[in-house]
């Protein structure tokens, strides 16, 4: 029984240690999660992440024909649940 309890606690702790993800479910949670994700990055990582967000934002603006409401929805679809590395990879795929 003790072994099972230790195993369950270990799994829970390891799961909690994963990369932080962007929560785009609401504008407020989006801003909060971005701040949370960025605070653990070093300067170089933060620059790469910011550049990736800008690139994705520009693509979303173009796709939405600069309609803010559509652009927000596109950004939500593209970023919700993504980690920093996933956001950077997504931006690298943009021509």
N, C-alpha and C positions, 0 to 999 in steps of 0.2 A: 504494500500500500504506500509506504514512504517513497519507494522508487518511482511509482506512478506519479505521485504528487511532485517530486523533484523534476521528473520529465516534463510534466505539464507546465510547471513554472518556468523551466528553461526554454521551452518552445515559445511561451508567451513573451518572455524577455527578448529572445532572438527576433521574433516577429516585430516587436516594437522598435528594434534597432535598425530597421530597414530605412532606405532613403525616403526622405519626406516628399510628399506629393502635393501637387497643386489641387486645391479644391475650388472649382469654378461654379459651384451650385448657386451661389448668390454673389453679387458684386462685393459685398462686405467680406465674405469668406475668401473670395479670390484675392483681395488685397491682403488679408491677414495671412493667408497661406504663402503668398509671394514673399512677404516680409519674413515669415518663419523659414522658408527655404533659403533665402539669401543670407540670413544672419550666420549660417554655418559655413559659408563659402569663403575661400581666400580671395584676394584681390583679382587674380587672374581668372579664377572660375566665375566670379561675379561679373567680370567684363564679358566673358564668353556667353554667359547666361543672358545678360542684358542685351547684347548684340543679337542673340538668337531670338529673344522676345521681340525686338524691333523688327527683325526680318519677317517674322511670322505675322506681326501686326500690320506691316505694310502689305503683305500678301492678302491678308484678310480684308483690309481696306479696299484693295483693288477688286477682290472677289465680290465684295458687298457694294461696289460702285459708290464707295464713300458714304454709305448709309450707316449711321452709328448703331442703330438697333440691330441691323443685319450683321455688322462687324462684330458686335459683342457676342452674338450667337455663334458666329464662326470661330471666334477665339475660344469660347467656352467649349465647343466641340473639339477643337484641336488640342487644348491644354488640360482639360479636366482629367485628373488622375495621373498626370505625367510627372516624372521626376526631372531633375535638372538635366541629367544626361540624355533623357528621352527628348526633352525640349531642344537641346543642342543638336541632336541627331535629326530631328524634324526640320530644323532650320537648314541644316546641311543639304537636305534633299530639295530645297527650293532653288530654282535656277536664278 
